[in-house]
Amino acid sequence: MSGGGVFMVNGFSPLFWTMTAGMFVLVLLISVPIVWMVVRVLHKAGYSGWWAVFAVLAVFSHIMAVVFVILLWVFAFAEWPHLRPAAQTLPPPQA
């Protein structure tokens, strides 16, 4: 091809790679605050923030989505540690 040809990288134009990188950055900019908010809600409920890992895995895996729905169901109807009466969460008095 003489002149005027489009520079290609692995068969794709630079515009494709720029848009792909831009979408990756956009997904990170959106997902990081969402995961942070999920962790905050979990902490307020008295659970570990590591439960948010299941939320992230559900986004990237169709099989994990079914597991996430089951875990969400268990989480919604379980007894939340933060809402337990104070007498149940305190250790027994020493004699």
KOLVO-636610 format. One record per residue (C-alpha): residue in one letter; x, y, z. Coordinates in Angstrom, 1 decimal. Layout:
// residues N
A:X:Y:Z
...
//
This chain:
// residues 95
M:0.0:0.0:0.0
S:1.5:3.3:-1.0
G:0.8:6.3:1.3
G:-2.5:7.0:2.9
G:-2.7:3.5:4.5
V:-3.9:3.2:8.1
F:-1.3:2.0:10.6
M:-2.5:-1.3:12.1
V:-1.5:-3.1:15.3
N:-2.4:-6.8:15.3
G:-5.0:-6.1:12.6
F:-6.7:-3.3:14.6
S:-6.4:0.4:14.2
P:-5.0:2.7:16.9
L:-8.5:4.1:17.4
F:-9.7:0.6:18.5
W:-6.9:0.3:21.1
T:-7.5:3.8:22.4
M:-11.3:3.1:22.8
T:-10.5:-0.2:24.5
A:-8.2:1.4:27.0
G:-10.7:4.2:27.5
M:-13.5:1.7:28.3
F:-11.2:-0.1:30.7
V:-10.5:3.1:32.6
L:-14.2:4.0:32.6
V:-15.1:0.6:34.0
L:-12.6:1.0:36.8
L:-13.7:4.6:37.6
I:-17.3:3.4:37.9
S:-16.7:0.0:39.7
V:-14.3:1.1:42.4
P:-16.7:3.6:44.0
I:-19.5:1.0:43.8
V:-17.4:-1.7:45.5
W:-16.4:0.8:48.1
M:-20.1:1.6:48.8
V:-20.9:-2.1:49.0
V:-18.1:-2.6:51.5
R:-19.4:0.3:53.6
V:-22.9:-1.2:53.7
L:-21.5:-4.6:54.7
H:-19.5:-3.0:57.5
K:-22.6:-1.2:58.8
A:-24.4:-4.5:58.8
G:-21.7:-6.1:60.8
Y:-20.2:-8.3:58.1
S:-16.7:-8.4:56.6
G:-16.1:-6.3:53.5
W:-14.6:-9.3:51.8
W:-18.2:-10.3:50.9
A:-18.0:-7.7:48.2
V:-15.6:-10.1:46.4
F:-18.7:-12.2:45.5
A:-20.3:-9.1:44.0
V:-17.3:-8.4:41.8
L:-17.1:-12.1:40.7
A:-20.8:-12.1:39.8
V:-20.1:-9.3:37.3
F:-17.4:-11.3:35.5
S:-18.9:-14.8:35.6
H:-22.3:-16.0:34.6
I:-22.0:-19.1:36.8
M:-21.0:-17.0:39.8
A:-24.1:-14.8:39.2
V:-26.3:-17.7:40.4
V:-24.1:-18.2:43.5
F:-24.3:-14.5:44.1
V:-28.1:-14.5:44.1
I:-28.1:-17.4:46.6
L:-25.6:-15.5:48.8
L:-27.6:-12.4:48.5
W:-30.7:-14.3:49.6
V:-28.8:-15.8:52.6
F:-27.4:-12.3:53.5
A:-30.8:-10.7:53.3
F:-32.6:-13.1:55.6
A:-29.8:-14.0:58.0
E:-29.5:-12.5:61.5
W:-27.2:-9.5:61.1
P:-24.5:-9.3:63.7
H:-24.9:-5.5:64.0
L:-28.5:-5.9:65.0
R:-28.0:-8.4:67.7
P:-28.8:-7.3:71.3
A:-25.8:-6.1:73.2
A:-26.2:-8.9:75.8
Q:-25.5:-11.5:73.1
T:-22.4:-9.8:71.7
L:-20.7:-9.1:75.0
P:-18.5:-11.9:76.6
P:-19.9:-13.4:79.8
P:-18.7:-11.7:83.0
Q:-15.7:-13.0:84.8
A:-16.3:-14.5:88.3
//
